[in-house]
């Protein structure tokens, strides 16, 4: 048989020889020539000549040999006749389609294979529906590889041939189901690596993830269940990545704070909805209120009602400010404003996530806080040694009594600079000891003399001249910020409250992993504030043994070693002197403080609080503890009955404290609703206007309505539905108003800066360039050896890059000279 095909473009006639195993074995017959041509075009391979493309035929290939056929029945006969393979066929009848799915799932577990549909249901003339389920290993792998990724380790599940195992399904008009099941598999084994989890198993795992069960617990439960079964199933081989995929597929990432896959859209949606946002300026926009902000600047300021309550109540005492990094992939920094409560515990009162922390951004931060909260003038302001923090605070809030550097930051800066001094280790150690003694001196006149003598000592040695300039430029001009004699009884010495809070956020709430998204960082911050609010509830209503109380109890035990005859009272100066337990020739002066204080940081045995007496020792004046000398004095006064009866005063104070606790508890309770409202996050997708979308939307709305009517039976379940659907509106608005920033895929390197998100890094990487070494040749010749040797002692973040630059520079200079 010959068939002619004309090509009108090239005016040639192609004669196609019909392949015997295609046409000779074909049993179809047609009365119309057009239908016959269509059958040949669809079901039989037509070779192409002179690059004339033909449509690919629907051909089945034998899994054992090179035989192929357009008819499945012929392929089955080929397996039986030529390869003597027993092709088993079974027939089943089911009352409905659901019973069939149950049987299908059990059969897939038994044979360790899956059956999938390539096409939807096809209607017959008699009104029935026919569906064919194919073995999931049958067929060819269609690669979409672009060269970026390797094929998965287990390879493709497709065997490159056709497996005869299939399920022919017929659904009648009355709902009954008849099945013709070809059981035998040919060309592959029952490999677990090529089997997917069933729908039921995926839903079961998704329900556990939705209940906030940790991945570790889910994996333990699944793997422990394998001990009770006879064989290993695909479910027993799940990994954390499988759980992440299920979490993403069922849209359960909302419980981790992700509203949308685009981080910028997710943050924008949360900022539009939350009442805790004081100011928000996304990248790619300009702000009329603050025109100094550039187009690529990002700033988000957060403060909820509970934070406002605590800041108004305790902002008049100590305020701490610090920034931290590594909370997102865009190098945006998290700046935290923290205050100390009556138990000297830190409470973060506001957050700012921004791409910069200069004076301009700090001024915006404080201005937004000032416009929303009536902050009183604090006694102490502590930050790191960056002047931008305090300059912005002084411009917006006014000056404070104590502007302090964190003693730990000062100590770290000194250690870092001392390492760079080209002297022996013993000299470095001696300089560090003198600096510590200098810092801890509590007498102002003695301190000034010591500073003067220390500078003379440094300047006399040429090797210490550079460190002398550093110390004079950075610390002599700011002696009131770091010396102990200028921070006596300020109530604060280090910024460890903020350091501990940032460490808790990174290692507990962010699980010690590098966080990439800002929305997950915000979600962790809101969870942290929620826990701090409940910590306040516990402290106000039940009581809590804090670090300060534990230290006070320890000091009370140590005070028992101080005898009463070691305490002396000077009526003229109205002070007491207590002999030191370590040095008998040393005495510590104690003066009376606030005698009517009603704070809760007190010693129950001595009946004194931390403000009642002020001691000159470092433990009391600098570390702000009830020292052992104060405990000994209180015990001495109580034993001598020198204190007036204060029973009535204590009762009045107790009533005042209880009323204040009740008021603060009520105010914190009202803020919990907004915290809970800010934590429910979900995701939505972009709308369309075509007819298919409208039909899908109506169907989804109908299904959702029916589900709510049938399954929501309690007010708690209805409340949960409301919380889940509440963020839909702001999320859609944020997604619709975002600019189109997704360009077409291009063959660019993976590390190139891209545009798909509005959040991007604005800081430039700093490295030691050639411009630093623009010196004359004669100077090169003189310092060549010194430059190379000092390189070995240089330790900082970019030491390796600087070594490469200097080594290359030295080699070039040697060649030139």
Secondary structure, 3 states (H helix, E strand, C coil): CEEEEEECCCCEEEEEECCHHHHHCCCCCCCCHHHHHHHHHHHCCCCCCCCCCCCCCCCEECCCCCCEECCHHHHHHHHHHHCCCCCCEEEEEECCHHHHHHHHHHHHHHHCCCEEECCCCEECCCCCEEEEEEECCCCCCCCCCCCCCCCCCCCCCCCCCCCCCEEEEEECCCCCEEEEEECCCCCCCCCHHHCCCCHHHHHHHHHHHHCCCCHHHHHHHHHHHHHHCCCCCHHHHCCHHHHHHHHHHCCCHHHHCCCCCCHHHHHHHHHHHCCCEEEEECCCCCCCCCCCCCCCCCEEEECCHHHHHHHHHHCCCEEEEEEECCCCCCCCEEEEEEEECCCCCEEEEEEEEECCCCHHHHHHHHHHHHHHCCCCCCCEEEECCCHHHHHHHHHHCCCCCEEEECHHHHHHHHHHHHHCCCCCHHHHHHHHHHHHHHHCCCCHHHHHHHHHHHHHHHHHCHHHHHHHHHHHHHHHCCHHHHCHHHCCCCCCCCCHHHHHHHHHHHHHHCCCCCCCCHHHHHHHHHHHHHHHHHHHHHHHHCCCCCHHHHHHHHHHHHHCCCCHHHEEEECCCCEEEEECCCCCCCEEEEEECCCCCCCCCEECCCCEECCCEEECCHHHHCCCCCCHHHHHHHHHHHHHCCCCCCHHHHHHHHHHHHHHHHHHHHHHHHHHHHHHHHHCCCCCCCCCCCHHHHHHHHHHHHHHHHHHHHHCCCHHHHHHHHHHHHCHHHHHHHHHHCCCCCCCCCCCCCCCCCCCCCCCCCCCCCCCCHHHHCCCHHHHHHHHHHHHHHHHCCCCCCHHHHHHHHHHHHHHHHHHC
